[in-house]
């Protein structure tokens, strides 16, 4: 579009042609763009789902001797699947942020029903 003589989009003409590694804007959408806003909205939505998952674990789990709330994957799956079918993905995101702990890289329904998930 930058070379298109019929394009009336001024944003394209004012942007540099290429960004390089190390440049703060490398790999990021232009500031103020709709793409940037969609990314922010998606990040916010996932954050809310992680919070909701933590609340479900707190409600359905059992407080252990260490004071942490724990629940098995099978019990969590049966409870949370009615809320969202993305329970495993949300669990992985929660673990990435240090909110929950469980053994293994991935959890599978049926096979990993006895894996304990601990709310940190």
N, C-alpha and C positions, 0 to 999 in steps of 0.2 A: 504494500500500500504506500510505502514511502516514495516509490518511484512512479506511482500511478498519477498521471496528470489530472484525472477526473475525480480524485479523492479530495473531499472537502474537510477531512479530519485534520485539524491543526495540531492536535496532540502528537500525531505521528511525525510531523515535520520538525517539531521542536526537540524530540528525543534524540540522544546520541545513537548512532547506528549500532554499536556493540558495547557490551560491558565485559569486563575481564574479571577473572578470579581475583579475589582480594578487594574488589570494589564493593562497598557496602550495599549497593543495589543489585549485585549479581544474584540471579536466581530468585528475585523478588518481583512481584507485580509493581507497576508504577503507583506511587502514592496517590491516594484519592480515586483510584480506578474502581470500577465495579468488581473486578477480580479480587482486589485487595479486600473489599467489603465482604464478598462472599467467603473468603478465607477466614476473616474475623468472625463472621456469623457461624461458620462451621465449627470453629474452635470453641466458641461460646456454647453451642449446642452439645458438643461432646463433653465439655466440662460439666454441664448440667446433668447429663446422663451418668457420669462418674459419681457425682454427688448423690444422685438417686440410688445408684447401686450401693454405695456406702450406707445409706439409710436403711435399705432393705437388709443388708448384712447385719446391721445393728439391731433391727427389729426381730429377725428370724434366728440370729445366732445365739450362742451361749457364751457367757463370760467365763474365761479360764482362770487358772490360778495366777497367771501373770497379769491379769486385768484386761487382756485383749479379748475381743469378741471373735469367735470362730464359728464357721458353718461349713458343712461339706458341700462340694460342688453339686452333687445330686440334689440336695435340698434347695440350694440357691437357684439352680437351673429351673426346678419345678416352680419356685416362687416367682422368679424374675422373668421367665419366658413369657408370662402373660403380659408383662409390662413392655418388654423389648425382646426381639429375636436376635439381638446382637450382643448377648450376655458375654460371650467369650472375648469378643473384641473390646468391650468396655472393661472387662477384667484385666486384659493385657495393658490397656491404657492406664488403669488405676495402679497396676504394679509398676509401670514405668515412672509414675509420679510418686512412688513410695507410699501409697495409701493402703495397699494390701500385699500379702505375701502368700505364695503357694509354690509347691514343688513342681518342677517340670516346665517345659517351654510352652506347651499347648495343652488345653483340656478338651477331652472328647466325651460327649454324652454317653453314658453307659459304662464305658471303660474307666473313666476317672471319677465316677460318682462318689467315691470314698476319699478323694483328695480334700484335705482341710485347707480352707481359705481363711486367713487371719486378717482382721482389720487392724491396721497399725495406727 
